[in-house]
């Protein structure tokens, strides 16, 4: 019975892929609106932001921390990698970038407490490829 269920699921998944891709008109903007931009995709008017999230007491990198930028990434976040690093393009804006780091995975990487948002100038964000932004989180007991 379980084999039959798996076979049906495979057929349905293959059918969905087969029917979905011909429906796409190939517009790159629509693709990115649905699936998100790849990490290395950057438009000419965007700024690449680079940073690293570490544990405050040990300076150990933290994987899986969500990075939000006020007014830019309201409905999605970028996660830190195994080295606690992140890099993604953001639109340029006047004024300050307000960046929040939030542990969204529960206890998977430990429990890190909420921290106040960090605030960086546009110049600092633009130069983050030279000197990455540094964020520190505190491990909760």
C-alpha positions as CSV (number, residue, x, y, z in Angstrom):
1,X,0.0,0.0,0.0
2,X,2.8,2.4,0.9
3,X,4.6,1.7,-2.5
4,X,1.4,2.6,-4.3
5,X,1.1,5.8,-2.4
6,X,4.7,6.7,-3.2
7,X,4.2,5.9,-6.9
8,X,1.1,8.1,-7.0
9,X,3.0,11.0,-5.3
10,X,5.9,10.7,-7.8
11,X,3.5,10.8,-10.8
12,X,1.6,13.8,-9.3
13,X,4.9,15.7,-8.6
14,X,6.2,15.0,-12.1
15,X,2.9,16.1,-13.7
16,X,2.9,19.3,-11.7
17,X,6.4,20.2,-12.9
18,X,5.6,19.2,-16.5
19,X,2.5,21.4,-16.5
20,X,4.0,24.4,-14.5
21,X,7.1,25.1,-16.6
22,X,5.3,25.5,-20.0
23,X,3.0,28.0,-18.3
24,X,5.9,30.3,-17.5
25,X,6.5,33.0,-20.1
26,X,10.2,33.1,-19.3
27,X,10.2,36.6,-17.8
28,X,13.0,36.7,-15.4
29,X,11.3,39.2,-13.2
30,X,8.4,36.8,-12.7
31,X,10.7,34.0,-11.9
32,X,12.5,35.9,-9.2
33,X,9.2,37.2,-7.8
34,X,8.1,33.6,-7.2
35,X,11.3,31.9,-6.3
36,X,13.5,34.7,-4.9
37,X,16.8,36.0,-6.3
38,X,19.8,33.8,-6.2
39,X,22.5,35.0,-3.7
40,X,24.8,36.1,-6.5
41,X,22.2,38.0,-8.5
42,X,22.5,41.8,-8.2
43,X,21.0,44.6,-10.3
44,X,23.2,47.5,-11.2
45,X,21.5,49.8,-8.8
46,X,21.7,47.5,-5.8
47,X,24.2,47.3,-3.0
48,X,25.6,44.0,-1.8
49,X,25.5,43.7,2.0
50,X,27.9,41.3,3.7
51,X,27.9,40.3,7.4
52,X,28.6,37.8,10.0
53,X,26.7,36.7,13.1
54,X,28.6,35.3,16.1
55,X,27.9,34.3,19.7
56,X,28.8,37.2,22.0
57,X,30.8,35.2,24.6
58,X,32.7,32.8,22.3
59,X,32.9,34.6,18.9
60,X,31.6,31.3,17.4
61,X,29.7,31.7,14.1
62,X,26.0,31.0,14.3
63,X,24.2,29.2,11.5
64,X,20.5,29.7,10.6
65,X,20.0,33.3,11.9
66,X,17.4,35.3,10.0
67,X,18.5,38.7,8.7
68,X,15.8,41.3,8.3
69,X,16.3,44.8,7.0
70,X,13.5,47.3,8.0
71,X,11.6,48.5,5.0
72,X,13.3,46.1,2.6
73,X,12.9,42.5,3.8
74,X,9.5,42.7,5.5
75,X,8.1,39.3,4.3
76,X,11.3,37.3,3.9
77,X,14.7,36.9,5.5
78,X,18.1,35.7,4.5
79,X,19.7,33.1,6.7
80,X,23.3,32.8,7.8
81,X,25.4,29.9,6.5
82,X,27.6,27.4,8.3
83,X,30.2,30.2,8.9
84,X,27.6,32.6,10.3
85,X,27.9,34.7,7.2
86,X,25.4,36.2,4.9
87,X,25.5,38.2,1.6
88,X,22.7,39.5,-0.5
89,X,21.8,42.6,-2.6
90,X,19.6,45.4,-1.2
91,X,18.2,48.4,-2.9
92,X,20.0,51.7,-2.1
93,X,18.2,54.0,0.2
94,X,18.7,57.3,1.9
95,X,19.3,57.3,5.6
96,X,20.1,54.4,7.8
97,X,19.7,50.6,7.4
98,X,18.1,49.0,10.4
99,X,19.0,45.4,10.6
100,X,17.6,42.7,12.9
101,X,19.1,39.3,13.6
102,X,16.5,36.7,14.8
103,X,17.0,33.1,15.8
104,X,14.0,31.5,14.1
105,X,14.9,27.8,14.3
106,X,14.1,27.1,17.9
107,X,16.8,25.0,19.6
108,X,18.5,23.7,16.5
109,X,21.5,25.9,16.9
110,X,21.0,26.8,20.6
111,X,18.6,29.5,21.7
112,X,19.7,33.0,21.1
113,X,17.8,35.9,22.7
114,X,16.3,38.8,20.8
115,X,18.7,41.7,20.4
116,X,17.9,45.4,19.6
117,X,18.3,46.1,15.9
118,X,21.6,47.3,14.6
119,X,21.7,50.6,12.6
120,X,24.2,51.2,9.9
121,X,24.8,54.1,7.4
122,X,24.6,53.6,3.7
123,X,28.3,54.2,3.4
124,X,29.0,51.4,5.9
125,X,26.6,49.0,4.1
126,X,28.2,49.8,0.8
127,X,31.7,49.1,2.2
128,X,30.6,45.8,3.9
129,X,32.3,43.8,1.2
130,X,35.6,45.1,2.5
131,X,34.8,44.9,6.2
132,X,31.7,42.7,6.8
133,X,29.1,43.9,9.3
134,X,29.4,42.1,12.6
135,X,26.5,41.1,14.8
136,X,26.7,39.5,18.2
137,X,23.9,37.4,19.8
138,X,23.7,36.1,23.4
139,X,23.0,32.4,24.1
140,X,20.0,32.0,26.4
141,X,20.3,29.6,29.4
